[in-house]
């Protein structure tokens, strides 16, 4: 799973379901409130920081 151009969402289950994100992917979320969005974005940003991105 994953390659040089793959990045983690910060959520293992999501990574497994979508086989990781690829650099350049466009991701669109429709949410009812900012809290729903933050539950997805916060782990992604934390993982990106750990990965030095």
C-alpha positions, 0 to 999 in steps of 0.5 A: 500500500502506498508509494512515493507519491502517496500520503496519509490522511492521518486516519488508518481506516480512511487510508485503507478504504481509499488506498491512501491519497496521491499527491495532487488528488482533489478531495471535496467534502460536503459538511453541515458544520465546521466541526465535521470538517475539522474531524477530517482535517485535523488528523491530516494536518497533524500527519502532514507535519509529522511527515515534514510536508 
